[in-house]
Amino acid sequence: MRNLMIFAAIMIGLGTFMAQVASKMTPASATTAQKPVVPAVTVAQASARTVSIPQDPRGHFATDGRIDGQRIEFMVDTGASLVALNETAAARFGVRPTPGDYTSRVTTANGTVKAARTHIAMIELGGLIVRDVDALVLPDEALSENLLGLSFLSKLKRFEYANGKLVLEQ
């Protein structure tokens, strides 16, 4: 049952991702500038840290984070059960699955893809630090944007959409 729930959440996340890919394939607007990745804005409160991430022009929540002190771009995906990294990003952090490590199956709009389960010691996002995060590594051709899923978000005190921003609180 757990595997089925993980599979369903990954499917939702990857469906969201594929919708983004499809939206990129529409005719370009008057500007052809690269989509900006907005750094998360940290707001210190008396007893908690809060990060506010504004929507990007596509209506998604893209932001910078850090793994092992190295910068990484994420798209926050509340429909993804796990953090998902593409192979190129994972390799930058020393995660290089062997072919035998790709034992999880993930279904995307492009078909079924094998993924490798991994564990990230710490992810930092705008001052929020989450430790011991489960993740998947997917082939680059199956995942162009790294997803910040529920294996990160569920370790926060709360996350919510408010006033055009995604608010994360620890």
N, C-alpha and C positions, 0 to 999 in steps of 0.2 A: 504494500500500500504506500509506504514511504517513497519507494522508487517511482511509483505512478504519480505521486504528488510532485516530486522533483521534476519528473519528465513533463508534466503539465505546465509547471511554472516556467521551465526552460522554453517550452514551446511558445508560451505567451510572450516571453522576452524576445525570443528570436523572431516571432511574428512582428513585434514592434520594430525590431531592427530591420527586417525586410521591408516594412512600410517606409522606413527612412530611406533605404536604398532606392525604392521605387520613386519616392518624392525627389530624389536627386536626379532622376532620369527625366524629369519633366523639363520643358524648355527653360533656359536660363532667363532670369529677369534682367533688368537693365544693368545691374551690377553683377560682376562675376567674382567678387571678392570671396576669399576663403571664409567659411563659417568661423566666427570667433568663439574661442573657448574661454568662458568667463571664469576667473578664479572665484572660489567660494569666499564669501565675506563672513568673517567670524565676528560674532557679537557676544561679548562676555556678559553674563548675567550673574546675579549674586550666588546662585548655587549650581549653575549649569553653564555649559558652552553651547551656543547656538550658531549654526551656519545657515546662511540664506543664499540660495542659488537661483538667479533669475532665469526665465525662459530664454532660450536662444531664438533666432529668427524662425526656426522650424517649429517652435513650440516645445522643444525638448529641453532637458536639463543637463547640459554638458559642462564639465568643470575639470579642473586639475586636481590631482591627488598625489600622494607619494607612497611608494613601496620601497622599503630599504633606503629611504632618503632620496630616491630618484623620482623625478616627475613623471607622471603618467596621466593621460587624458581618459576620462570616464564619461559615459552617458549613464545617468542615474536611471535605473529600470526597476520600478517597483513590481513589475510582473515577472522578473527573473528570480528564480529561487536562489541562485548562486552568483557570485562574482564570476564573470567570464572574461578571459584574456585571450587575445590572439597569440599565435606562436611567437611572432616578432617581439611583442611586448613582454611576454613571459621570459624569453631568452635574455632580455636586458636585465632581469632580476635573478638570473641563474637557474630558471626553471626550464629545462629542456627535456621534455618527455621523450622516451624511446618509443618506437612503433608499438611495442608490447604494452605500453602504458595507456594506450587509447582503447579503453574497455567500456566506457560509457557511450551510449548511443543517444544522439540528440537529433530530432527531426526539425528541419528548417524548411522554408519555402523552396529552397533549392534541393531538397531531399534529405536523406538521413546522413548524418555526419558522426564520426566517432570523436569522442572527446576524452581527454585525460584529466582525472581528478588530481587536485593538488591542494596544498595548504599554504596560506600566506600568514607569516608570523605577525605582521602589522601593516595596516593601511591607515594613512593619515589623510584627512580631508579638511582643509581650512582650520586646523587646530584640534579637530576631533581625532582621537586615536582609538582604533578598534584592533584588538589582537585576536589571533587564532581564527582566521577567516577561511572557510572552505571555498574552493574555487574550481573552475574548469578551464582547461586550455583547449582551444579549438584551432583548427587550421586557419591560416590567414585568409584563404579564399572563402571560408564560411563565416568569418567574423571580422569586419573591418573596424568596428568601434568596440573598445573594451566596455563591458557593462558592469555597473555597480549594483548588484542585486541584493536580495534579502539576507544573504549570509552576512553582509555588512550591516544593512539597514536594521535588521531585527535586533542587533546588539545595542542600538541606540535607545534612549529613553522614549523618543517619539520622532516621527517624521510626518509632515503634512504639507498640503498645498494651500497656500494662503496669499491673496493679493498678487497673483501672478508669479509667485516664487515658491520654490520647494524649501521648506524649513526643516532642518535636522537639528535635534537637540540631544545632548549627551549629559 
